C-alpha cells in the first residue's frame, strides 16, 4: 500500500470537507490540484496514468452544458424568466409555487448552479418590491434547483459522472429519478410554504402585490431559439448516441459559430474552476483506485457497510454530501465502491443530489444562493437554512428510498 497516496487522498478530502486548509486561503479547487501535483511530482502517479484517470467524456459534456447556459444568459433568457417570475400576479404562496416549478424545471435541463446564479438576484429584487421576506424564496430557489436537477442525466455534475460511468439510458434514468425529483419539489413547497418556521413569511402584505414593471428586459429571440435547439440536440444525443462526448463538443463548436456573440463571451461564463476541480479529483481518486491494496481495502470496507442497500446508500450520501460534497463523494464511490448496477446508480444519483439540500454546504447551488443574497444585503444564516433544508432533505430522502426500492 502506497502511504503517500493515502496521505494525499486524506489531505485532499479533508480539504473538501473543510472547504480549505486551515491557515491558508486556498479553496477546494486549489486543494485538488495541489494533491494531484504532489502525486505526479513524487512519481506515485505517472503522466499516462493521470491522463487515463481523467474522465474526459464527463468533462466534455459538462463543458457543453456550461456553454449552453452561456448562450441562454447572452440571449437575456435568465433575466427575462427572473422578471416573469417576480411579476406573476399571484399570492405569496402562489409566487413560491411558481419559483419552485420554474427553477426545478430549468435545472432538469441545465446545471442547477447556473439556474441559481442567474435567477436569484432578479428574484430578490422582485420579492422585496412586493414587500415580502426574500429569504424563504432564496432558499426555495436553491432547494428546487437541487431537487429538479435529480430528474435527468444532465441536471448536475454528479449525474453526468454517474451517467458516463454506467453508460445509463436517458429515458430509463428519467423514469427512475423523475418521480423522486417531482416529489422533492412538492416537499420543498410544503415545508417552506406551510412549515412552522416560515409560515408567517407568506401572510398577505397590504399593497404588496403591485409591482412596477421597471426596466424592460430585452430578449434576443434568435439567440434563444439557437439555445433551445442546442438543448434539444443535447437531449437527443443522450437518448440516441453512444459517443456523447464527441457529439456534445460538436454542439459547442456550433454555438461558437456566431456573428454577434464572441468566443470570449461564450467561454467567459464557463466555470473553469469547477472543471479544474474535477481534473484534480479524478487524478487523486484514480491513484487510490489504481493501487490494488488500497482499492481492495476500500471495497471491503464499503462492502461491509452494505452500500448496495438503498437505505445505507442514502445515509452515506447524506453524510458525504454535507461533508466532502456530493461531487467528491460520487467520484470516490464510483472509483472505489462495489459493482454498480444501473438501479443502484439511479439511487446514488437521487440520494446524493437530494442530500445537497440538507445544509448550506451540501451543494454549490446553496452556497451560490446565499452569497447572491448577501450581495443584495440579505443575510441567510446557517441555522436559517438548516431549519428548512433538514426537513426538506429527510422527507425527500424517505420518499426517494421508497421509490428506489421498487426498482432494486
Secondary structure, DSSP 8 states (H G I E B T S, - for coil): --HHHHHHHHHHHHHHHHSS-TTS---HHHHHHHHHHHHHHHTSS-HHHHHHHS-HHHHHHHHHHHHHHHHHHHHTHHHHHHHHHHT----HHHHHHHHHHHHHHHHHHS-HHHHHHHHHHHHHHHHHHTT--HHHHHHHHHHHHHHHHTTSTTSSHHHHHHHHHHT--HHHHHHHHHHHHHHHHHHHHHHHHHSTTTGGGGS--TT-S-----S-----HHHHHHHHHHHHHHHHHHHH-S-HHHHHHHHHHHHH--SSS-HHHHHTTS-HHHHHHHHHHHHHHHHHHHSHHHHHHHHHHHHHTTTTSHHHHHHHHHHHHTTT-HHHHHHHHHHHS----HHHHHHHHHHHHHGGGSSGGG-HHHHHHHHHHHHTT----HHHHHHHHHHHHHHHHHHHHHHHHTT-
